[in-house]
Amino acid sequence: MFFNKKKFYTLSDIKNQIVFTPLIFVFFLLIVSFLLIYIFFSYQKQSKIEFVKQNNNFIQQDLLRNYIINIKYNASSNFDDIEIELSNSISEVIGFIHSNGVNTYIDIEIIKGYLRKLEHQYNIDFVLFDTINYKAVYGDNIIRELESLINSKMQVNNFTNEILHYIEYIGDDNIMYWLDVDKRAIKLSFFRKLKNVYWMIGSFSKVDDMKALTLKSIMDSIYNKSKSMQGSYFYFYDEENKKLVNFDNNGEIKTVEKNDLKNFTKGDISHTFKKYRYEIFIKKLDDSLEIEEISNEFSKKLIFGYLIVSFVALLLILSANFFGRFINTIFNRYNKRLERRNFLFKKWKERYELAIIASNDGLWDMNLNTKEIFFSKRWLDMLGYKRGEIRNFNQWLNIIHEDDKQNVLREYSKHIEKKSQHFICEYRIKDKKGNYKWVLVRGKEFNSNRMLMMSMNIDKRVQLSKELREVESLTEFGRIVIFRLNNNDNLSVKFISKSITRYDYEVEEFESEKKSFIDIIYKEDISIFKNNIEKAIKENQNSFTNIFRILDNQKQIKWVYNRTILIKDDYGEVRSLYGYLNDITKIKASEEELKQKVKKEVEKNLEMDRLLVQQNKLASMGEMLGNISHQWRQPLNNISLIIHFLRDSYGILSKDEFIENVKDAKLQLEFMSQTIDDFRNFYKPSKQIMEFDIKESILKSYKIVATAFEQNDMEFKIESESIIIKNYENEFEQVIVNILSNAVDARKIKIKEKEFKAKVNIDIKRVDKKVKITIFNNCGNIDENIIDRIFEPYFTTKFENQGTGIGLYMTKLIVEKNMKGHIEVENVDDGVEFRIII
């Protein structure tokens, strides 16, 4: 059997059967449909391909049949041409004879010579005989050949006379056919009588083989006929001569053995001239394109069929899915009812189990009339007693600690006298080994004659509380203050240790809520402490630490270290804060003193750095003065020329011309003044941060070294967008001047080794939130052994009289220390690239 009848199907099984069975059926139907569609279209495709092949085969057979008919017709037509040729040759001979005279004597040798000439010219044979004696005058060999063709069995003494009589009777002005059965050949003849002369002249064809005519017809037509065909062509095989003609449709003739012919003619249709051993083939049509079109059409139909079936399957799946959802909704509703009932049943079961567990946790039952007590196994195990060792109220009372006995009796009496609803009491009770354990007893009277109570072991909790009280006593007079705060706006105090007196506060002030924890925190640090609480709660931290200031009762500031633990309730809400304060005022004072000393030293170092920057500027002042003098030389020459011109032209110049020359001189003076301003601004110390355009600042720096660039024939190029930063502008310009000057010095060294066009390219762009400045020069690489040392102070690769060794050191110091950036150098191609990131 396929199905197990004994299997129990759940609601989930039934739901799955209803939901998934239709889907499985649809998928099965889809696969079967795909298979049937494929089989159907494959059969249709194969049928069309077979039809195409059969149709092409029929067309080729028809073409071959028509071609064979055409060959036979052309071969027969050749006989007509021969007849005309024979008739014309006889007419020409008769004309020759008449031209030499008919009634006079004719020299037979002249006629024979002329006949031989015509035989050679027209490739034919002549016969001349007289019709009186019936003797051959010319062409005896042809007469003998006719005798052999006729091959008559008649016993005639002079058979030649009979033949000539036959020719005279039948052949006058008529075509005669002479058939050679053995050779399958036909010889044609044409005779005519000469008037006034008893002669009869005849001509015989030499091309009298039907095989040759057929071959000629084939050879004349096969190539031209094939050219007019599309996708196919004819080719021909002569078995006797082993020649294959036009196999590649190019008229070429190949020699092929009969046994090898099959390798050339695979699948091609042929016609055989058995008499002549000729075979005509027609090349099989290339039907691959048609087959490919059929295959493409088949693929399209197959895909279309698959799409239709898939679409139908999709509709069925959607319908099945909708139906499954509907069934699923019904089952879910019914299942929720069952789950609800099961849930309630489980809850009641858990409660029952908890009740059983609770009853085992020190449960005992006392008869108020007889004072007998029944103790559960759990109660006996908790204290180590055996059943029967403690039986009644007095025995139970005797094992209670003497200090707790009066309190227990008092609470017991209150409950028996109906003064309390429940009997609740904590006390110490002695176990079997003589040790006392703390227990919590809760009980209630029933029906005035029974009391049910439950004992809980709280010994560990009481011991822990005792240890906490001991810890608290340790901190009463120390530096550490323990506290517990409510998590509210004022941080009201639930508990604070007596060590708070260290700060001249009393515990009672906090217990009476006269003061809160916020009141003792320094005003400026209140928000810091509260923010730390909010952050710890938000990030779900268990604790946090911080350092803040508090005010003692004398309003003196004290620094404290604090660690606070977040206490959460059963709902995960932070209800209170538990922590401690540790006085670190002396440590903080030492830290502040150390910070002040460090600050002073840092300021001294910064001042030293600025002095080094200024000294570096002054160190290059001689070179800068040379630049100034170079830039002033041209304006001074221009002013001198203008003054001499005004002197020599005084009184001649018009007022407007005089004013124009004065303006020119003034412009030259303004240029010189601007030069002084540029150099003065560069050497002016910069101690303030300001906004400036990087590109403009670099161009101003370039003006300082422009003369050196011109003198050394160096090219300067800068590519940048307008980028504004806030930093030390003059110190940045010093960095650029140092790097550009370095390039000039490097050019002077390299030019001694080889000629080259020195250039400096600067590229400026933003990278994230920073600016990257790339300065490249092609004035040679730095030695890899020293490239890491070029930023060291007093390290130089120049001669002593050419450098101080602090230029690049100051460059790194300015970029990385003052401008908070980064500078690095790298050999790139045949040069050096500095990269500054600020």
URGIBEL-V303152 format. One line per field, one symbol per residue. ss: DSSP state (h for helix, s for strand, l for the rest). phi: phi as a letter, one per 20 degrees, with the letter a starting at -180 (. if undefined). psi: psi as a letter, one per 20 degrees, with the letter a starting at -180 (. if undefined). Layout:
BEGIN
ss = ???
phi = ???
psi = ???
END
This chain:
BEGIN
ss = llllllllllhhhhhhhhhhhhhhhhhhhhhhhhhhhhhhhhhhhhhhhhhhhhhhhhhhhhhhhhhhhhhhhhhhhhhhhhhhhhhhhhhhhhhhhhhllllllllhhhhhhhhhhhhhhhlssssssslllllssslhhhhhhhhhhhllllllllhhhhhhhhhhhhlslsssssssllllssssssssssllllssssssslllshhhhhhhhhhhhhhhhhhllllllsssssllllssslllllllsssllhhhhhhlllllsssssllllssssslllllhhhhhhhhhhhhhhhhhhhhhhhhhhhhhhhhhhhhhhhhhhhhhhhhhhhhhhhhhhhhhhhhhhhhhhhhhllsssssllllsssslhhhhhhhllllllllshhhhhhlslhhhhhhhhhhhhhhhllllllsssssssslllllssssssssssslllsssssssslhhhhhhhhhhhhhhhhlllllsssssssllllllsssslhhhhhhlllhhhhhlllllhhhhslhhhhhhhhhhhhhhhhllllssssssssslllllsssssssssssslllllsssssssssslhhhhhhhhhhhhhhhhhhhhhhhhhhhhhhhhhhhlhhhhhhhhhhhhhhhhhhhhhhhhhhhhllllllhhhhhhhhhhhhhhhhhhhhhhhhhhhhhllllllsssshhhhhhhhhhhhhhhhhhlllsssssllllsssslhhhhhhhhhhhhhhhhhhhhhhllllllllsssssssssllsssssssslllllllllhhhlllllllllllllllllhhhhhhhhhhhhlllsssssssllsssssssl
phi = .ecefefeeefffffffffefffffffffffffgffffffffffffffffffffffffffffffffffffffffffffffffgffffffffffffffffeneeefdffffffffffffgffdlcddccceedelcfebngffffffgffflfefedfdffgffffffffeeflbecddddffelccddbbdbfefmceccdcccfeedefffffffffffdffffffeednbaebcceffeldddmfelcmfddecfgfefffedfmeebcdeffdmdceddfffeeffffffffffffffffffffffffffffffffffffffffffffffffffffffffffffffffffffffffeemebcdefeemecddfffffffdnedfnfcccffffffeeggfdfffffffffgffemebfcecbdbdceegeneececddcbbeclmcbcdccddfdffffffffffffffffegceeedebcdeecfelfeebbfffffgdmddfffefemfcdfffeeggfdfffffffffffffeleebbcacbdcdffemeecececccdeddefenefebccabdcfcfffffffffffffffffffffffffffffffffffefgfffffffffegfffffffffffffffdfnefffffffffffgffffffffffffffffffefgdcdebebefffffffffgfdgfffffeldeccccaefcdcdaeffffffgffgfffgffffffffffebfaefbcddccbeclddddddddcdeoeegffcffdfeffmebeeffedbendffffgffffeeeeldbcbcbfcldaccecdcc
psi = qhpohippprhhggghghghghgggggghggggggggggghgggghghghggggghggghhgggghhgghghghghhhhghgggggghhghhgghgghijpgirppohhgggghghghghgilrqqppqqjgilqphpkhhhghhhghgglqjqnpgnhghgghggghggjolqpqpopoggilqppqqpqpqpqiplqppqqpqhmjphghgggghghhigghhhhiqpirrqrqpohgilpopkhjkjjqpqppqhhihhhhkojqqrppnhhilqppqpppqojhgghggggggggghggggggggggghgggggghgghggghhgghgghhhgghgghggghghgggghhgggghimkpqppohgijqppprhggghhijrqpihohagggghhjqphiigggghghggghhjkiqhqopqprpqpahijqpqpqppprqqpkjjqppqpppokgggghghghhhgghhhjhjahpppqpqpmagilqphqpriiiihkkqqhhhhhjkhqrhhhippgiighgghhhggghghjlqhrrqrprqrpaijkppppqpppppppqaijjpohrppaqppokggghghggghgggggghghggghgghhgghhhghhjhghhhhgghghhgghgggggggghghghjpigqrgghghghggghhhghhghghgggghghhipqojqprpqpgghhghhhhhhjhghgghjlqpppppqropproaoghhghggggggghggghhghghhhgqproqqpppppqpocjrppopopqkkqqqphhihiiijqpjpqjrrhjiqijighghggggghggjlbqqrqqpoclaqopppo.
END
